[in-house]
Amino acid sequence: MIIGKSTVTVGTSRDLGALFARLSPAGEDVEVVWNPEFLRKGHAIDDTLRPDRIVVGVPSARAEDVVRQVYAPLLADGIPLFVTDPATAELIKGAANAYLGMKISFINGVADMCAAAGADVQQLTEAIGADPRIGRGGLNAGPGYGSGCLPKDVRAFTASARTLGLAEAATMLRAAEEVNESRPTAALKLIEQTLGRPVDGVRVTVWGASFKAGTNDVRESPALAIAALMHQRGATVTVHDPHAVPTALRRNPELDYADTLDDSVQDTELIVLATEWPHFREADPKAIAPLVAAPVLIDLRNLIDADAWRMAGWTTPARTPRTGITEPIDRRSDVDTLWDNIEKLSAVCRAAGAHLPDEELKALQVGKVAEEAGEAMHALHGLKGLTTCDDAHTWSEVQNDLVGAVIAALLAMHYIDPAGARATFDEILHRRTRRGREATTSA
């Protein structure tokens, strides 16, 4: 009898049985049992000695008797045994990992929705996790899943669904993969939104290299994927991990690495916490602050006490970037309400091409700045809640529309005169033409 332990696609034990029947001296007397393991990285010994269940796919009663003898000590301790046919055992393992991947991608997709709506994904997670049909386990919004197992297993399960001709199931599973694959880009959006500019030329520290805490496995690590993406965009990236630096260095030699927490943050302009090591949660924000160039930390794992860091003078924004305008812009004459909407437009303006390096913008005439704002506004045409000018390329035309006023104020706030941005905004609103006022009130 041969007992297989690996995660395999459905039908593997059947094919192996046919192969052994044809090639082995015992012929058809060889029996193939499938007994998939359910081991977590960093917990393999405990999961082996104290598993939450044992699954065996057997072709005969004799094979079941042998398996029961092998696991007799664990069965005597009350560990549940699920006896199935081999194909079901293969699918149980694949389904378990695929569902875990889908659950992680689901909460990350919901986290994006929370960001777009201005909602709190942590509170949402606790509330829906209280439902026993859903459960709290695995519902942790973050940078996505990794390792050499879970991504591979979800891809294999998706391929099995497609091979079996189940297009709808394959589409559902593929959607989970796509959400997970989008996490580095989503993290980069948050990073650049927090910085107020692209990462090109920025010194960034990434805390974490392994795909999760408790292991040095960096295969398909979200932390390294984010670090590598920032490096590709021109950032100087230093990575620190309490255990995974040697393996990360072999996989991503283009990045810089630091062996200690203090060394990793020297003169950094931004810290990105990407792996949930306790080592990072216990970091002292007051002790680290003098070492950095700018006290900014983005916690992608919701690990730190954000209030404590803020009290120590740090900027710690929400985990998930806003992906667009969160609500139609309020065009009432309430200037304070309009000013509140400026931050909501910030990421959209940058996405529309309004950004220029500081030194270039400072050298431009006011009219040229207005042209840049007009180009950005033109690119935003059709977005929910925005009024537009057809050809806003001059200073007077930009100030004739509320959106132009907002974008021009954003340019002032981010690149020209941050301290005087509100005054600039008020002045532009005051100088609006009658057409601009009518567009505002009619909306």
C-alpha positions, 0 to 999 in steps of 0.5 A: 500500500502507498499513502500519498500526502501531497496536495494534488489535483483530483484524479492523481491517485487514480492515475498512480494506481493504474501506473503501479498496476501496470509497472510494479511486480505486485500489479493490481494488488498495489493500493493507493491511499490519499491522506493529505496533510494540513500543515501550517508554516511555522506550526508543522510539528504541532499540526502533525501531533495535534491535527484538527482532523485526519482525512484519508481516501481509501480504495478498500476496507483493508486500506482503511484498517491499515490507516486506522492502525497507523493513526491509532494513538491520535484517534484514541485522543479523539482526533476526528477521522474522515474516511472517503474515496481517494478523489474526495480526499484530493478535493477536500485538500484543494477545496480547503486551501482554495476556500482560505484563499477566497476568504482572504481575497474576499475580505481584501475586496471588501476592504477596498469597498470600505476605503471607497465608502469611508468605512472601517474594515476592522469593525466590519470584520469583527461584526460579520465574523461573529456569525458562526456561518462565516467565522472570524478566522482568516478574515484579516484584511492585508497585503494578500496571501503568499507562500509556496503552497496557497497560491499554487494550490488555488491556481491548481484548484482553478485549473481542475474546475476548468478541466472538469468543464465548470466554467462558473466555478473556475471564474469564481476561483480566478476572481480570488486570484485576481484580487490577490494579485492586485494587492501590491498595486493597491499597497503602492496606491496607498503609499503614494497617496500617503506621500503625496507623490510617486515613490521615485527617489523616496527612501522606504523601509519595508518591515517584513520579507517572509509571507507571514510571521513564524517562517523564513519562507519568502516564496510569493511573499506579499512583502517582497512583492511590494518592496520589489514594485517600489524598487521598480518605480525608483524608490530606494528600498531597505528590507528588515525581517527578524528571520528571512533576510538571507532567503529574501536576499537570494530571491531579491538581491536588487533590494537593500537589507538591514539586520536590525530594526534601528538600522533599517529605519535610518533616514527613511521617509516611510516605513511599510509594515508588511509582515505581522512579526511581533518584533514590529508590533513591539517597536517603540515609536518614540525611540524610532522617531529620531532615526527617521527622516519623516515619521510616517508608517503604513501598517498593512497588517493592522498590527500596531497600536495606531493611536499610540504611534500617532500620540508619538507624532507619527502619521499612520494612515488607513490601510487601504487606499481610496480608489476614487471619489468616495461620493459626489462632490458637494457644490453648495456654497459651503466653503468648509464642506468643499475644502473637506472634499479636497483630500478626497480628490487628491489621489484622483488628481494624481492619477489624472496626471496632475503631478509634477516634481516639486522643482519643476512646478516651482519654476512654472508661471501661474498660467502654466500651473493652471494649464496643468490643472485644466489638463487634469480636469479634462482627464477627469471628464465623466467621473461621478459627481464632477462638472467639467469645462470643455477646454480648460487650458487657461487660468481664467477658464480654470477658475470659472469652474468649481472643479478647476478651483479644487484642482488648482488649490490641490496643486497649490497645497501639494506643490507650491504653497501648502501653508497658503492653499486654503487662502488660494482656494478661498480666493479662487472661489471668490473670483468665480464668474457667474457661470461658475456660480450657476454651475455650482448651485444648479448641481 
